[in-house]
Amino acid sequence: ARAVAASAADGEVMLLCVGGSGAMRTGLNLVLNFRAMGLYHMLVLALERDVCTSLWDALPSLACVWWPRRLEAPRPASLYNTMFNKVALAFFEARKVLLERLVVKHRLNVLHLDADTIWFANPYPVLKTVYRDHAIVVQADNPFANAGILYVQNVAPGDSAAWVLEELNRRIDRFTYRPESVKELPSSGWSTPPHFANADEQANLNDIIASSLNGAPTFAAGVEFYEARFKKDKGSQEAAKRMQDGRWTRKQQQGDVAPARQRLVSVKPDHSLDKVVHLCKMDSWGAVSAAPLRVPGNASAPAASLLLAPEWLFSHFPYGIFFPAFRVCHAASWGWAGLSPLEQRLCMPGFRVPTVMVHMAGLRNGQWGRRGVMRAFGVWHEEADKR
């Protein structure tokens, strides 16, 4: 409660999760970047106390917490729990539990952040005007969403957006701590120990979105397909038989996803808000898709909307629209070279930016490589290197 009081402002909080020392510097840079925009309402979830201590040395007023009981909880020996870094898995689990508590218990609007992001502009003017009617605004990814970048607003306990957050934590908890329960799923009764039992936050989030759109629970694409895929790699003949069956694999991957995608609705741009959407390449602002959320089996639960954010808001790096937009930002006709360093960083004139945010999850060169990219874009704060 003290951390919430120290971090939230006007019902808003940004949640940033920071791992070890390398990620700590990247996280500190992001905090400094937001503070340069006048945004101070940040809550940091750290891997350990030492990370918070280092952050406090730089920013004594920063709200930072760590959660040893959650991070040190014993996990059964599923393939998922043993194949991947245990600390990272616990960290990903903890941040979604904290997200749910901030939203549902404390009734806060939360901007959920990954440290490997570059923010060229304050996102709130867009989130509070253009997309104010959407309870969840999430970065688009295959087949629907990326679980690292999302904004949650105006959620009420018991509504469909709250159900998404709660169901995500239920599924992560189920497959993390009861991996044998995967056998209870419609297409996974064949599985034998050790089960894979995919508890990945993004895979399960996408299954939940499909469940909400179709009005019936599904685990097919995010859990059941991967049960066969990873069990096959461990020598399971039953898994290999299924992975060799094209009809079976298509059913798992697309049987529920395809009809769910047909239920997405198109959201057209409101050009009366052009001044808010201050892009270098304004033709990037087109129609986007939204998911009308409902709770499967509970027609009385209030509906909510989940928006698959456009690329100009939450962009992927190094692919997508970012570089074409960045080239427009630096067109010689704008006299970019003669502008001030601040104007160059924000890709002026007119405070125009290529995208509001770019996510470097696809850049596979570690924290140091990502820092090099940030330096090249002029968004690395030298203070972050002093820790």
C-alpha positions as CSV (number, residue, x, y, z in Angstrom):
1,A,0.0,0.0,0.0
2,R,2.9,2.4,0.8
3,A,4.4,1.7,-2.6
4,V,1.1,2.4,-4.3
5,A,0.7,5.7,-2.4
6,A,4.3,6.6,-3.4
7,S,3.9,5.9,-7.1
8,A,0.3,6.6,-8.2
9,A,-0.9,10.0,-9.3
10,D,-4.5,10.9,-10.2
11,G,-5.4,7.2,-10.4
12,E,-2.6,6.4,-12.8
13,V,0.6,4.4,-12.4
14,M,3.3,3.0,-14.7
15,L,4.5,-0.5,-13.8
16,L,8.1,-1.3,-14.8
17,C,9.8,-4.6,-14.1
18,V,13.6,-4.6,-13.9
19,G,15.8,-7.7,-13.6
20,G,19.5,-7.7,-12.9
21,S,22.2,-5.0,-13.2
22,G,22.1,-4.8,-17.0
23,A,18.4,-4.4,-17.1
24,M,18.6,-2.0,-14.1
25,R,20.5,0.5,-16.2
26,T,18.0,0.2,-19.0
27,G,15.1,0.5,-16.6
28,L,16.7,3.6,-15.0
29,N,17.1,5.1,-18.5
30,L,13.4,4.6,-19.1
31,V,12.5,6.2,-15.8
32,L,14.6,9.2,-16.7
33,N,13.1,9.3,-20.2
34,F,9.6,9.5,-18.7
35,R,10.6,12.1,-16.2
36,A,11.9,14.2,-19.0
37,M,8.3,14.2,-20.3
38,G,7.0,15.2,-16.9
39,L,5.8,11.7,-15.9
40,Y,6.9,10.6,-12.4
41,H,4.2,8.1,-11.5
42,M,6.4,5.0,-11.8
43,L,6.4,1.8,-9.7
44,V,9.3,-0.5,-10.3
45,L,9.2,-4.2,-9.5
46,A,12.8,-5.4,-9.0
47,L,14.3,-8.8,-8.9
48,E,16.0,-8.1,-5.5
49,R,16.6,-5.4,-2.9
50,D,20.0,-4.5,-4.3
51,V,18.4,-3.4,-7.6
52,C,16.1,-1.1,-5.7
53,T,19.0,0.2,-3.6
54,S,21.0,1.1,-6.8
55,L,18.0,2.8,-8.3
56,W,17.4,4.8,-5.0
57,D,21.1,6.0,-5.2
58,A,20.2,7.7,-8.4
59,L,16.5,8.6,-7.7
60,P,15.7,8.5,-4.0
61,S,12.0,9.3,-4.5
62,L,11.5,6.4,-7.0
63,A,8.9,3.8,-5.8
64,C,10.6,0.4,-6.0
65,V,9.5,-3.0,-4.5
66,W,10.8,-6.5,-4.6
67,W,8.8,-9.7,-3.8
68,P,11.0,-12.5,-2.5
69,R,8.2,-14.8,-1.4
70,R,6.7,-14.8,-4.9
71,L,10.0,-15.1,-6.6
72,E,11.3,-17.9,-4.4
73,A,8.2,-20.1,-4.5
74,P,9.0,-23.8,-5.3
75,R,7.9,-25.1,-8.7
76,P,7.2,-28.7,-9.7
77,A,9.4,-30.2,-12.4
78,S,7.4,-29.6,-15.6
79,L,9.3,-29.1,-18.8
80,Y,8.3,-25.5,-18.9
81,N,9.6,-24.9,-15.4
82,T,12.9,-26.6,-16.0
83,M,13.7,-25.6,-19.6
84,F,13.6,-21.9,-19.0
85,N,15.3,-19.6,-16.5
86,K,13.5,-20.1,-13.1
87,V,14.1,-16.5,-12.0
88,A,12.7,-15.0,-15.2
89,L,9.6,-17.2,-15.1
90,A,8.9,-16.2,-11.5
91,F,9.5,-12.5,-12.4
92,F,7.0,-12.7,-15.3
93,E,4.5,-14.4,-13.0
94,A,4.9,-11.8,-10.3
95,R,4.4,-8.8,-12.6
96,K,1.1,-10.1,-13.8
97,V,-0.1,-10.7,-10.3
98,L,0.9,-7.2,-9.3
99,L,-0.8,-5.8,-12.4
100,E,-4.1,-7.5,-11.4
101,R,-3.9,-6.2,-7.9
102,L,-3.1,-2.6,-9.0
103,V,-6.1,-2.6,-11.4
104,V,-8.7,-4.7,-9.6
105,K,-7.9,-4.2,-5.9
106,H,-6.5,-0.6,-6.0
107,R,-8.7,0.5,-8.9
108,L,-5.7,2.2,-10.7
109,N,-5.2,2.7,-14.4
110,V,-1.9,0.9,-15.2
111,L,0.6,1.4,-18.1
112,H,2.5,-2.0,-18.0
113,L,6.0,-1.6,-19.4
114,D,8.9,-3.6,-20.6
115,A,12.3,-2.1,-20.1
116,D,13.4,-2.8,-23.7
117,T,11.3,0.0,-25.1
118,I,11.9,3.5,-26.5
119,W,9.3,6.2,-25.9
120,F,9.4,9.1,-28.2
121,A,6.4,10.9,-26.8
122,N,4.0,10.9,-23.8
123,P,1.4,8.3,-24.6
124,Y,-1.3,9.6,-22.3
125,P,-2.8,12.3,-24.6
126,V,-3.5,9.5,-27.1
127,L,-4.7,6.9,-24.5
128,K,-7.0,9.5,-22.9
129,T,-8.6,10.8,-26.1
130,V,-8.2,8.7,-29.2
131,Y,-8.6,5.4,-27.3
132,R,-10.4,6.5,-24.1
133,D,-13.2,4.0,-24.7
134,H,-11.0,0.9,-24.6
135,A,-10.4,-0.8,-21.2
136,I,-7.2,-2.5,-22.5
137,V,-4.9,-1.1,-25.1
138,V,-2.3,-3.8,-25.9
139,Q,0.5,-4.0,-28.4
140,A,-0.6,-6.1,-31.4
141,D,1.3,-9.4,-32.0
142,N,0.6,-12.8,-33.4
143,P,-2.2,-13.9,-33.2
144,F,-3.6,-11.0,-31.2
145,A,-1.4,-9.4,-28.5
146,N,2.0,-8.9,-26.9
147,A,1.8,-9.3,-23.1
148,G,4.7,-6.9,-22.4
149,I,3.1,-3.6,-23.4
150,L,-0.4,-2.7,-22.4
151,Y,-2.5,0.0,-20.8
152,V,-5.5,-0.8,-18.6
153,Q,-8.0,1.8,-17.7
154,N,-11.4,2.3,-16.1
155,V,-11.8,-1.3,-15.1
156,A,-14.4,-2.3,-12.5
157,P,-14.3,-5.6,-10.5
158,G,-16.4,-8.2,-12.2
159,D,-16.3,-6.7,-15.7
160,S,-14.9,-8.4,-18.7
161,A,-11.5,-6.6,-18.6
162,A,-11.0,-7.6,-15.0
163,W,-11.8,-11.2,-16.0
164,V,-9.1,-11.1,-18.6
165,L,-6.5,-10.1,-16.0
166,E,-7.8,-12.6,-13.4
167,E,-8.1,-15.4,-15.9
168,L,-4.5,-14.8,-17.1
169,N,-3.2,-15.2,-13.5
170,R,-5.4,-18.3,-13.0
171,R,-4.0,-20.0,-16.0
172,I,-0.4,-19.0,-15.3
173,D,-0.8,-20.4,-11.7
174,R,-2.5,-23.6,-12.9
175,F,0.1,-24.6,-15.4
176,T,3.0,-23.5,-13.3
177,Y,2.0,-25.3,-10.1
178,R,-0.3,-28.0,-11.4
179,P,1.3,-29.1,-14.7
180,E,-0.5,-32.4,-14.6
181,S,-3.8,-30.6,-15.1
182,V,-2.9,-30.2,-18.8
183,K,-4.2,-33.7,-19.2
184,E,-7.7,-32.3,-18.4
185,L,-7.7,-30.2,-21.6
186,P,-9.7,-31.5,-24.6
187,S,-6.7,-32.4,-26.9
188,S,-4.0,-33.2,-24.3
189,G,-5.3,-36.3,-22.5
190,W,-2.4,-38.3,-24.1
191,S,0.3,-36.3,-22.4
192,T,2.5,-38.1,-19.8
193,P,4.9,-36.7,-17.2
194,P,6.9,-34.7,-17.4
195,H,4.3,-32.4,-19.0
196,F,5.3,-29.2,-20.8
197,A,2.3,-27.3,-19.4
198,N,2.9,-23.9,-21.1
199,A,2.5,-21.1,-18.5
200,D,3.8,-18.4,-20.8
201,E,2.0,-15.1,-20.2
202,Q,1.7,-14.2,-23.9
203,A,0.5,-17.6,-25.1
204,N,-2.1,-17.7,-22.4
205,L,-3.2,-14.1,-22.9
206,N,-3.9,-14.8,-26.6
207,D,-5.9,-17.9,-25.7
208,I,-8.0,-15.8,-23.3
209,I,-8.7,-13.2,-25.9
210,A,-9.9,-16.0,-28.3
211,S,-12.0,-17.4,-25.4
212,S,-13.6,-14.1,-24.8
213,L,-14.4,-13.4,-28.4
214,N,-15.8,-16.9,-29.1
215,G,-17.7,-17.1,-25.8
216,A,-16.1,-20.5,-24.9
217,P,-12.8,-21.3,-23.1
218,T,-9.9,-22.4,-25.3
219,F,-6.4,-23.5,-24.5
220,A,-5.6,-24.9,-27.9
221,A,-3.1,-22.5,-29.5
222,G,-1.2,-21.4,-26.4
223,V,-1.1,-24.6,-24.4
224,E,-2.2,-27.7,-26.2
225,F,-0.2,-27.1,-29.4
226,Y,2.9,-26.5,-27.4
227,E,2.3,-29.6,-25.3
228,A,2.7,-31.7,-28.4
229,R,5.5,-29.6,-29.9
230,F,7.8,-29.7,-26.8
231,K,6.9,-33.3,-25.9
232,K,7.9,-34.4,-29.4
233,D,11.3,-32.8,-28.9
234,K,11.7,-35.0,-25.8
235,G,10.9,-38.2,-27.7
236,S,7.2,-38.7,-27.1
237,Q,5.8,-40.8,-29.9
238,E,2.2,-39.7,-29.1
239,A,3.3,-36.0,-29.5
240,A,5.2,-36.8,-32.7
241,K,2.1,-38.4,-34.1
242,R,0.1,-35.3,-33.5
243,M,2.7,-32.9,-34.8
244,Q,2.9,-34.9,-38.0
245,D,-0.9,-34.6,-38.5
246,G,-1.5,-31.4,-40.4
247,R,-5.2,-31.4,-39.6
248,W,-4.5,-31.7,-35.9
249,T,-1.9,-28.9,-35.8
250,R,-4.1,-26.6,-37.8
251,K,-7.0,-27.2,-35.5
252,Q,-4.9,-26.3,-32.5
253,Q,-3.4,-23.2,-34.0
254,Q,-6.3,-21.8,-35.9
255,G,-9.5,-23.7,-34.9
256,D,-10.4,-21.1,-32.3
257,V,-8.1,-18.3,-33.3
258,A,-9.6,-17.9,-36.9
259,P,-13.2,-17.5,-35.8
260,A,-12.2,-15.2,-33.0
261,R,-10.4,-13.0,-35.4
262,Q,-13.5,-12.7,-37.5
263,R,-15.2,-11.2,-34.4
264,L,-12.8,-8.3,-34.2
265,V,-14.4,-5.0,-34.9
266,S,-12.8,-2.2,-36.9
267,V,-12.1,1.2,-35.3
268,K,-11.7,4.0,-37.7
269,P,-9.6,7.1,-37.0
270,D,-11.2,10.2,-35.7
271,H,-9.4,12.9,-37.6
272,S,-10.7,15.7,-35.4
273,L,-7.9,14.4,-33.1
274,D,-5.1,14.9,-35.7
275,K,-3.3,17.3,-33.4
276,V,-3.1,14.6,-30.7
277,V,-1.7,12.0,-33.1
278,H,1.4,14.0,-33.9
279,L,3.1,11.6,-36.4
280,C,5.7,12.4,-39.0
281,K,3.8,10.0,-41.3
282,M,0.2,10.8,-40.7
283,D,-1.0,8.2,-43.2
284,S,0.1,5.6,-40.7
285,W,-3.1,6.4,-38.8
286,G,-5.7,4.1,-40.2
287,A,-8.3,1.7,-38.9
288,V,-7.4,-0.7,-36.2
289,S,-9.0,-3.8,-34.6
290,A,-10.7,-4.1,-31.3
291,A,-11.9,-7.1,-29.4
292,P,-15.4,-6.8,-27.7
293,L,-14.7,-8.7,-24.5
294,R,-17.2,-10.8,-22.8
295,V,-16.8,-13.4,-20.0
296,P,-17.5,-16.9,-21.3
297,G,-20.5,-18.4,-19.6
298,N,-21.4,-15.2,-17.8
299,A,-23.7,-13.0,-19.9
300,S,-24.4,-10.7,-17.0
301,A,-20.7,-9.5,-16.6
302,P,-20.3,-6.0,-18.1
303,A,-18.7,-5.9,-21.5
304,A,-15.4,-4.1,-22.2
305,S,-13.2,-3.4,-25.2
306,L,-9.6,-4.5,-25.9
307,L,-7.8,-2.5,-28.6
308,L,-5.0,-4.1,-30.6
309,A,-2.9,-0.9,-30.7
310,P,-1.8,0.5,-34.1
311,E,1.9,0.3,-35.0
312,W,2.2,4.1,-34.8
313,L,1.4,3.8,-31.1
314,F,3.2,0.6,-30.0
315,S,5.7,-0.4,-32.7
316,H,7.9,-3.4,-33.1
317,F,11.7,-3.1,-33.8
318,P,13.5,-3.7,-36.1
319,Y,10.5,-4.5,-38.4
320,G,7.2,-2.9,-39.1
321,I,6.5,0.8,-39.9
322,F,9.2,2.3,-37.6
323,F,12.0,2.8,-40.1
324,P,9.8,4.1,-43.0
325,A,8.3,6.6,-40.5
326,F,11.7,7.5,-39.1
327,R,13.0,8.4,-42.6
328,V,10.0,10.8,-43.1
329,C,10.8,12.4,-39.8
330,H,14.3,13.2,-41.0
331,A,13.4,14.5,-44.4
332,A,15.7,17.2,-45.6
333,S,12.8,19.4,-46.5
334,W,12.1,19.9,-42.8
335,G,15.6,21.2,-42.1
336,W,16.2,18.5,-39.5
337,A,19.9,19.0,-39.4
338,G,19.5,22.6,-38.2
339,L,17.2,21.9,-35.3
340,S,18.1,21.8,-31.7
341,P,19.2,18.5,-30.0
342,L,15.8,18.2,-28.3
343,E,14.0,18.9,-31.6
344,Q,16.1,16.3,-33.3
345,R,15.4,13.7,-30.6
346,L,11.7,14.2,-30.9
347,C,11.9,14.3,-34.7
348,M,10.4,17.8,-35.1
349,P,9.0,20.0,-36.5
350,G,5.7,20.3,-34.8
351,F,6.6,17.8,-32.1
352,R,6.0,15.0,-34.6
353,V,7.3,11.5,-33.9
354,P,7.8,8.3,-36.0
355,T,5.9,6.2,-33.4
356,V,5.0,6.9,-29.8
357,M,6.8,3.8,-28.6
358,V,9.1,1.2,-30.2
359,H,9.6,-2.3,-28.6
360,M,13.0,-3.9,-29.0
361,A,12.0,-7.4,-28.1
362,G,12.9,-8.6,-31.6
363,L,16.4,-7.2,-31.2
364,R,18.5,-10.3,-30.1
365,N,21.7,-8.6,-29.0
366,G,21.1,-8.2,-25.2
367,Q,21.0,-5.2,-22.9
368,W,24.3,-3.7,-24.2
369,G,23.3,-3.9,-27.8
370,R,19.9,-2.3,-27.0
371,R,21.7,0.5,-25.2
372,G,23.7,1.2,-28.4
373,V,20.4,1.5,-30.3
374,M,19.1,4.0,-27.7
375,R,22.2,6.0,-28.0
376,A,21.9,6.1,-31.7
377,F,18.4,7.5,-31.4
378,G,19.5,10.0,-28.8
379,V,17.3,8.7,-26.0
380,W,20.0,7.3,-23.7
381,H,20.5,9.3,-20.5
382,E,24.2,9.4,-19.4
383,E,23.1,9.3,-15.8
384,A,22.0,5.7,-16.3
385,D,25.6,4.6,-16.9
386,K,26.7,6.0,-13.5
387,R,25.0,3.3,-11.5
